[in-house]
Amino acid sequence: MRALLVREPGRPPVVGEHPDPAAGPDRTTVRVTAAPVVPLDLLCASGTSYFGRPAVPYVPGVQGVGVVEESGVLPAGTRVWFATSAGMAPGDGSLAERCAVPDADVVPLPDGVADPAVAALGLSAVAAWMSLTWRARLQSGETVLVLGAGGAVGQVAVGAARALGAGRVVALCRSDAAAERAARAGADEVVRTGGDVAALAGRLGAACGGAADVVVDPVFGEAATAASRVLAPAAGW
């Protein structure tokens, strides 16, 4: 099969021929239709990640979308999103014509969303959604403050907060481009970073109408310190 191959960590990958993935017990084989390149892929392929230097050659790609070819848990033809451990453990990832992954790492998809859109959302969308629902248990009408709102996780968090019924969504962004993305995602107000922590906390508090009920924080640092000063009692983080 055709695949993107990392032959030497820290060097650009190449397109080449690679053996088809081997089917086996508790594994699902997927014909890949869309796969993104995410920061974790770049980190692993650099050979400098906290997972250690990957065994090469390997196919990168920690997530993707495709159609089931063979599985013990799903019918052939099922459209799925899947995750891999490529670059983190021995084995190949999603940037190939086919991929085999553990059955537990395959999620059936509903109709109505194009494969590239699902692939682009991927783990970033999971992180944002779980932060709001499982971790913070967002309630209708609450005020949500999203840090790093122009990034992948942040944009999904803004849109998801709006879809989940947040009363007000405030975005914190660093650049003009990020602010535009956050506004398009549905933020009621965008606050720019800058100044000392006290000044930033003042701007965030004003934008939130006094306090934030939920903070989504993928950035940490001074932004998180400022956000911590505008938390409502029993707020979710």
N, C-alpha and C positions, 0 to 999 in steps of 0.2 A: 504494500500500500504506500501511497505518498504521505509524507509526514514532514513536519518541521523538526529538525534534529539539533540538539546541543551536543557537539562533539568535544568541546573544550570549554569549561566554565570560564566566563569572562570574555569570551569571543562571540561574535554574532552567530546565530544559528543558521543552518542551511536547509534547503528543501531537498529531500532525497527519498530513496526507497527504504522501507523498514518492514520487518516481519509483521504480519497481521497479529492482533492480540489473540492470546489463547483463551478459549472458553474454558470454564471449569465450574465445579460446585460452588454455589453461593455467589456467582458472578454473573453480571449482565453485560452482554456485548451490544454496543451502540454504534450505529452509523451516524457520524457527527455531521450536523448541518450548520452549526454556528459555535464559535469558541472565541472568547476575548483574550487579550493579553492584559493581565492585571499586575499591580506592583509586586505581589508575591511571586509571580512568574519571573520577573526581572531579578528579584532578590535571590531566588534559588539558583537561577542560571548564572549569576555572577560568581558563585562559588564562595561567597562570603557570608552566607546566611547563618543563623543560629542553629539550623538543622545540619550544618556541616557541608562539606564539598560533595555534590551529588555524583553518583556513579554514571559514567558516560559510555556510549552515547545514550541519550534518553530523549523522549518526546515531551516537551513542556506543555503546560496548560492545566491549571488546577480546577477548571470548571468548564462546562459546555452544555450544549443542547443537541439533541438528536432523536433518532428513532430506534427503538429496540429491534435488534436482529435475533437475539437468542437470550432467554432468561428463564429462570425457574420460578419467578414471582410475577412477571408481567407478560401479557401477550405480545407476540411479534407485531410490530407496527405502532406500538404505543409511543407517543411523543413524550420525551422526558428531559428534565434538567438533571445534571449529574456533577458530582465533585470527585476529584482525584487527589492523590498524595504525590504527584509528580514533582520531583526536585526536593521533596521532604523525606522520601523513602524510595527504595528501589521500585522501578516501574515507570510506565509511560502515561502521558497525559492526553489532553483533549485536542491538541493541535495536529490532528491526523485525520485520515478518512474514517478510521474506526478506533474505538476505545473500549476496553473491558474494565469494569469497576465492580466493587462489592455491591451486592443487591441493596444493602442498607443505604448506599450513597446515591440512589436513583429515585427521583421524585416525578411522578406523572404530572403532566401539564394540561390545563384546560385549553380549549380553543379560544381564539380571539386576540391573542398577542403573538406578534411575529417572532420567529426564532432569534433574530439578531437583538431584538429588544430584551428578550428574556436573558440572553447570554450577557448583554451589557449590564443588566441589573444584578443578577447573580448574587454572590455573597454579600455585596454591599447592601443590596435590598434586604437580605435576611438580617444583617446586622442592625439596620435602621428599624425594621419592623419589630424585631424582637426587643429592641431597646424600649420602644414605645408601648408594646403590648405586654410582653412577659415580664420585663424588668420594672418599668415605671407604672404599668397598668393605667395608662392614660384614660381619663374620664371625659365625657362630652363637656365642652365649655371651658376646659382648663387652658391655661396659657403655657405654651411650649417655647423654649429657647433652644435653638439649634446652633452649636458652634461649628465652625468650618462648613458653613451651609452651602458653599459653592462647590464642594467636593462631591464624590460619588455617594458616600454614605449620607452626607448632609442634604443633598438635593432630594434623595428618597425620603429622608426623615421629614423634611418640610412638606412634601406632597402627601406622605402617609399621615402625618399629624392632621393635615387638612381633611383627608378622607375619613379619618377616625373621629372627626367632630370637635377638634380643638377650637376653643373660642378665639384664640389669638396665637399666631405663629410669628416669632421674632427670629431673624437670622443674623448671625455674626459672621462677617466676611472680611477678607484681607485686601482684595483687589476689586477694581471696577468690574472686571469680567466675572469674578465670582459673585459679586453683588447682583449682576444681571441674571445669572443662572438661578440664584436663590429666589429672586423676584418672579422669574418665570415659573419656578416650581410651586409658587403659591404663598410666599411669605407676605405677611401684612406689613412688616417694616424690616428694613435692613440696617443694621448698625455696623459701622466700620471699625476695625481694630485700630490701635494707636493710642498714644498717651500712656500715663501710668495706670496702675491697676485701679486706684480709687476713681479716677476720671472715667475709665471704661465701665466700671461697675455702676456709676451714676447714669451713664447713657443707656446701659442695659436695663436698669431699673425703670427709667422713664419710658423706654420703648415697651416694656412688659406691663406698664400700668401699675408699677409698684413691686411686683414679685413674679417669679416664674414657678409654676407648679411642676413642670417637668423640664429637665435639661438633657439634651442629647449631646454628648461630648466625645468626638473622635480625635481631638487635638491636644488636650491637656495644656500645661504651661500657664502663662499669665491669663489667657482667656478663661481657663477653668477657674483660676483663683478669683477673677472678677465675677464670673457667673455664680460662684459659691456665695457671694455676698448679697445676691438678690433672690435667694431661694425662699419660697413660701414655707411655712411650717408643714412638716410631713411631705415635703416635695420628693419627687422621684428623680433619680439621676442615672 
